[in-house]
Amino acid sequence: MTLSRRDLMKISVFAGAAVALPLERSVNALSASASRIAQSALPRPFTIPFSRPPVAVPVRSDATTDYYRMTMRPARMEFIPGLQTEVWGYDGVVPGPTIRARKGRKVVVRHINDLPLVHPTLGYTPWTSVHLHGQASLPQYDGYASDITNPGQFKDYHYPNWQNSRTLWYHDHGVHHTAENVAMGLAGMYQIVDDLELSLPLPKGEYDVPLIVGDRMFNSDGSLLIDRNDNSGVYGDVITVNGRPWPVMKVKRRKYRFRILNASPSRSYKWSLDSGQSMQVIATDAGLMPAPRSVTSFRHGVAERYEVVIDFSKYKAGRRVVLRNTSPKNNIDFVNVDKVMAFDVVGDSFDKTNNSVPAVLNPNHPAMLVKESDAVQTRRFDFVREHGQWTINGQTWDDVVRSGFTKVLADPQSGSTEIWELRNLSGGWHHPAHIHFIDFRVLSRNGAPPLPHENGGKDVVFLGENESVRLLINFEKGRGKYMIHCHNLVHEDHDMMGQFVIRDDAMPADEPLSSRAIWLPDGDL
């Protein structure tokens, strides 16, 4: 990237505005207009081969740490046959390269913003803030929304990886533009592996498969059409898996482990197989469940991760099995969003090791061992739309900024346990609620036990229309300010996001804005 002095001065002004009082918003896209591409021009489901995201390679390693370097930059992809679409990807790849980390070994990622100074159609400056969703990061490396990196800047993010094995993901979290930046492609998977997971006979290697699901809409020229639908959400008419529209994957007659990430900006899903076969849910957001749960369908909100094992030995070679979506309430649906991808069963030989699901997975997950009787306080958080803005307990992120980043929704003590009740009682929409830094256990949903697939450690919980959940949270090892927000990214941007502080009276916490982005050229990593 070559920037003139005028360019640098211009985005320096934007940077100051974003940190002091972020008011710049995208120009609202027209509701699905005549520019939207015709349904007949979209690819037919199950005609494009399945692919996996590339695996990231460290630029160097030492005794304790692996170092990565990723550049957010434009690229072009062919989603629609014969048309090129501009996307923004980590290293120009959508989805971004998968980072695989080992528990106890640190990772540092240098994220470089090499995006255009202005979005080509929406007119905003694409500042970014990279959030590694599910990582217990220090506040200054957590992707705090107002800790922005402008075009021409970079920031080094430090990750301790002390948690148990789990599927995480990294994505943009830049204030007021998260939905657009993620819709453009700024998302990728991150996996932590530990000794327990490696010791289990679960499917591994070729049979451990990431499924990063998203939805997109396109203009007739192939460009992305990002419509916020009166700030209710961004919904697409093309379902993509690992960046491919409705792909088809060849599978052998054995068990496969699928790490399913809902990376859509707003859409929720309800998965099932057209054969009616059950799936074994083995892991949730925070890793392996105490025991697998067998389900024929389950609901999946934005940013949630569920890992399932599907046994294809039940089918003869030549059988096609379709992963379907029965859309939950409050999505905007289109033709073929009820289909996700297909599996074509083949008769090829396969490795018969690591081809089972134990009856016990991780009975000692810390989030699941916390006792309700340990809770010292109960707090309530209401997710409501008021006066055209999305709020939590009547507050927005702009309120946080105006307070000088001091205003908090809660102040739990480090090491304490609390019950948080999250409610969505105003109707008309759903909210996938995300709490940064911590894992929690779902105690109840609408007064009843949690759904079977929710019986594991979580960091996102689905709040459907007129639903409420009770969460049990231990704030062990926490210190400092972290965000809580709706992960419908349009709701987050407008402005359903607040913060809480984990207090430690014996030791001051690092501030989220204490480690800022640096102007290029960058030095050694």
N, C-alpha and C positions, 0 to 999 in steps of 0.2 A: 504494500500500500504506500502510495506517495501522497502526502498531505501538504498543502500550502499553508503559509502562516495564517492566511484568512480562514482556512478550514479549521486549523487548530484553535483559533480564537473563537470561532463559531461554536464548536462543540464544547469548548471550555465553558461557555455561557450556558449551554444546555446542561452540562454536568452540574454546575452550581445550582441551576433551577431544580434539577432532579433531587439533589440532596437536601436543599433548603426547604422547598415546597413544590413537589412535583405536580404540575398542573397540565403539562403537555399531554394530550391524548391523540389517538389516531383519528383521522377523518372517518366518520362512520360510513361504512360501505353501504351502498344501496341494497335494499332487500332484493333477493334473487331476481335479477333483471334480465333483459333480453340478451345480455352478454353471456349468460350461463350456457355452457355447452349442452347440446341436445343429448337426451338419454341414449338415443341411437348411436351416438359417436363414442360412448363409453366402452371400455373393454368388456367382453363377455366374461362372467365369472368362470374361474377354473381353467383359463386358457394360458396363464402365465406361470412359468416354473417358480417354485418356492426358492428362496435364497436366505442365507444367514448373514447378519452383519459381520463385518471384519472384526478381528480381535486386535486390540491396541497393543503396541509393542513399546516398552520403555525406551527412552533415549539413552538412559544409563541407570545403573543400580549400584548401591553400596551395601554395606553389611546390614543395614536396617530398613532401607527405603528404596522403592522403585519410583523413578521420575518419568513423567509423561509430558508431552507437549502437544497441544491441540489448538488448531486455528479455526475459528468460526468464520466461514467465508461462503460466498455464493457458489452455486454449482447448477448444472442443468440435468434434469432427469426426464425420462420418457414414461409418464404414467398413462397418457392417452396415446394410442398408436398413431405415429406420424407427427406428433406434436412434442415440443420441448417445453418444460416447465422450470422456471427459476425457483430454486430452493436455497435455504441457508442451512449448512450442515457443519458439524464438528469435523474438521479436516475435510470439509466439502462432501461428507457422506451422510445420507439420510436413510435410516437412523445412524447415529454416530457409532464409532468403533466401541466394542464391548471391552471394558476393563475388568480383568480377573485378578482379584487380590486374595492374599492368604491372611487369615486371622493372625494378628500380632505383628504383621509386617506393614510398615507405613507406606503411604503413597502421596506423592506431590504431583499435582497437575498444573502446568502453566496453560491457562486459557487466554488466547490472543483474539481480540476482536478485530477482524479484518472485514467487517461488513460495510456496506455502502453508508455514506453519511446520511442518506434519507431513503426510507422505504419507497420502492418504485411506484406504488399506487396509493398507499395510505398516508404518506407524507410525514412520518415521524422519524426521529433519530433513533436508530436501533441500539441504544445502550443495553447492556446485558448484566446479569448477575447469576452465576452458575450455582445451582443448588444440587448437591448430591443427596437425593431424597432417600432417607432411611439411615444415613450415616450420623453418628453422634459427634458432629464436628464442634469445634470451638466457635463462639458466636461470629468471629471475624472471617471464618471460612465456610459459613453455613449457607451462603447465597442470600443474605439479608436483602430484601427487595430494593432498598435505597442505597445499597453499597454497589454502585454501578460502575461498569467498565465501558467507556465510550469507544467508538471506532478509532483505531490508532493507539489503543491502550492494551495492557495485559495485566493479569493478576495470577499469583501462585496460590493454589488452594492446597491445604495440608489435611490429610485424612489419617486418623489413627488406626482404624480397622480393628478395634478391640472387641467388637461385638461378635456374636455367634454367626455362623453361616447364614446367608440370606441373599435374595435378589433385590438390588437397589436400582435406581436409575438417576441419571443426571440430566438436568434440563434447565432452560433459562428461567429466571425469576425476576427479571428486570421490572422495576415498578411501572405499572400502568400499561405495559406492553408484553406481558407474559403470554397472553393468548395468541397474539399475532406472531411472536417469535417462535413459539412452539409449533404453531400451525405451519410456519415456514420450514420447520424441520429440526429445530434445536433440541434434540432429545437423544439419549443413548442409554444402554444398559451397563450396569456395574455389578459384579458378583463378588461376594466374600465366601471363601471356602474354609472350613475348619476340619480338624481331625475326625470329629464325630461323623460329619456328613461323608467324608471319604471312606470311613469304615463300614458304612451301610451298603447293602447290595442293590441300591437304587440304580436306575439307568444312568450311564455316564458316557462321556465322550460324544460320539456320533449320535447317541440316543438321548442326549440332554440338550433340548432345543429351545432357544429363545423365540417367543412370539410377541413382537412389539406391534400392537394393534392401534391403528389410527383411522381417522376418516377425513376426507378432503373433498372440496368442490372446486370446479374449474370453469374458467371462462372459455369462450369459443376459440381463442387463440392458444389455449393450453396453460395460461397463467392461472395462479391460484385465485379463487374467489373467496375472500374472507368476509363473511357477513355475520355481524354480531347479533342480529335479530332483536333489536331494541334492548341490547345488553343482556339478553336471556341466555345466550350461548352461541358457539360456532359449531355448526353441524354440516357434515359433508354427505354427498350421495355416492362416494366411492370409498369402500372399506379397503384399507391397506394392511398388510402384515409384513413387517420388516421392509416397508417401502414398496411392496408389490401389490397391485390391485387383485384381490380375490385369488391368491395363488393356489397352485396344486402341488402337493408334496408326495413323493414316493416314500412309502414306509414298508418295512419288513414285518414279518409275522411274529412280532414280539412286543414287549412293553417299551414305551417312550415316555420320557419326562418332558413336559412342556412348561416353561416359565412364561406365564402370560402376564404381560404388562398392558394396562389400558393407558395409552399415551395420547388419546384423543383430547382435544381442548375441553370438550363439554359432554360428549356422548357417554352414556352408560350402556351396558350390555347385559344380556342374560344368556349364558352359553348352554348349549345342549348338542348332542350328536343326533343326526337324522335317523340313525339305527335304533335309537332309544337306549343304547348301552350306557351304563354308569361310568363315571370317572372317579378316580381316587384323588381327593385333594390331600396333598402331603405337606404343603407349606403356605404360609400367608406372608404378609408384608415383612414380618420380622423373623422369617425363617421357618424351619421345620416345626410342624405341630407336634403336640405330645403323641398323637396317634392319628393315622389317616382317617379320613371321612369319605364314605362312598356317596355320591350324589348323581342324579341324572341331569340336573341343571343347577345353575347358581348365578346370582347377580354380581356384577362386577362394575364398580364405580371408577371414575377417573382417578388415576395414579395408584390404585390398588394393584398389588401383585399377588397372584395365586399360582401355585405350582400344582399341576395335575399329572397323573399317570394314566395313560390310555393303553389298553392291551389290544393290539391288533392281531394277536394269535387267534382270536375268535372268528376271524374272517378268512375266506378263501382268497387266493391270489386273483386279482382282477376286480375285486370289490372296491367301490368308491364310497368313502365315509365323509360326510359333510359336517363341518363345525358350523352350527347355526346360531343366530341371535334372535331371541324373542324380546323385542325392545321393551325395557321398562317404561313406566309412565313418565311423561314430561320430556321426552326427546322429540326432535323433529325428524320424521322418517321419510324415506324415499324408496323407490324401487331398488331391490337387491341389497338393502342394508340388513335384511334378514339372513344373509349369507356372509360367511367370513373367509373360509378357506376349505379346501378339500384334501383328503388323504387317499391316495391310490395305493392299495395293498399289492405288493409284488412278492414273488416266490423266491427271492434271492436268499442265499445262505446268510447267517448272521452269527455274531458272537453271543453265546448263551449265558455268559457271566453277567453279573449286575442286572438281573432281569426279574427282580421281585420287589415287593413292598412289605417291609417288616410290620408287624402288628404294633410295635412301639418305635417311635422315631426320636423325639427329644422330650422325655418326661421332665427334664430339669430346665426348661426355658425360663429365664428369670421373670419375664412378664407374667407367666402363667402360675408361678409359685407365690405371687403376692397375695396376701389374705385381705379380704374385705374388712375384717375386724381391725386391720392395721391403719385404716384410713382415719386421718385426724380432721378432715374437713371435706364438705361437699360443696361444689360450686356449680352454677347453672349458666349455660351459654345459649342464647336464643339467636338463631340465624333467620333474619327477617329482611325483606325489602321495604325501605321507608323513603318516601319522597324521591323515588327514582334511583336510589342508591341501595346497594346490598350492605347490610350491617351485621355486626355481632354485638349483642347487648347494646344496640343503638350507636355503636362506634364504628369508625372507618379508619383506614390507614392514613388518610389526610389528617385525622385528629392526632394520630401518633406523630406525624411530621411536625404539625403545628406546635406540639408540646415540646419540641426539641428532642424527640425520641425517648421521652420519659414516661408517657402514658401507658399503662399496662392494664390488661384485663384480669390478671391474677398474679400472685406473688408467692408461690409455694416455697417452702424451705427445702434446701438441698438435702436429699436423703429421706424426705418425708413421703408419705403415701396419701393420696387424695382420691375422691370420687368426683368425676366431672360428668355432669348431665348435659348432653347436647340435644337441642330441640329444634325441629323444623315444623312449626305448627301453623304457619300462615298460608300454606297450600299453594299449588300452582307450579312447583318446581322441585327439583331434588338438589341436595348439596352433599358432595363427598368432602367431609371435613378432615383436614390434615393438621396434626400437631407435630411441630418440628422437635428434633432431638430425642424424644422419648419413644419407647414402646408401651403399648397399653393392652389391657385385656378387656374385652367386651363382657360386661356383667349381665346386661339385659337389653332387650330390644322391645319397646312398647310394652314393658312390664312382663314380657315372656323371656325364656332363655334365648341366647344368641342363635343365629342360624347355624346349621351344622358346619358350613365352610368358614365361619368366623371364629372357630374354636382354636385360635392360635394367636401369637403376638401380632399386634397391628400398629400402624401409624396413620392409617386413613380409615374412616368409618363412613359407610353410606347412610345418609339421612334422606330417606324418601319423603314424599309429600305426607305431612302430618305424622311424621315418625319422631321418636325420641329414643336415645340410647344412654345407658349409664356405663362409664368407663372407669376402670381401676388403674391408677397410674402411680408408679414409684419414681421419684425424681433423683435416684441414685446417680452420683458422678456428675450431676448437672450444676452449672453455675453460669448465670448471665441471661441475656434477653434472647428469646426465640419467638418465631411467628406461629400463629394459629390462623387458619384461613380456609375458605371454601376452595376446593381444587377444580371446580368448574372455573376455568381460567378467566373467563369473562366476568364472572362474579367477583373473583379475586381482584381483577383490575379495576372494578367499579363498585364497591371498594371494600369487599367483605374479607378484610384482613386486619388483624390486630396482633398484639404481642403480649407475652407473659414474661416474667423474670423469675428465674430460679435463684433464690437468695442463699447466700452463704455468709453469715455475719462475721465469720472468722477470717475470710479471705476475699478480697475484692475480685470481681469478675472482669474478664476482657470485654471491651465494648465492641458491638458489631461493626462499627465504622472505624476501628482502630488500625486496620490494615487496608490501605486503599490501592486502587489500580495505578499502574505506572505507565508513562508514555513510552512508546517505541522510539528508537530501536531497543530491543531487550538485550540483556546481558546473558551470561551463562546461567543455565538452570542447575 
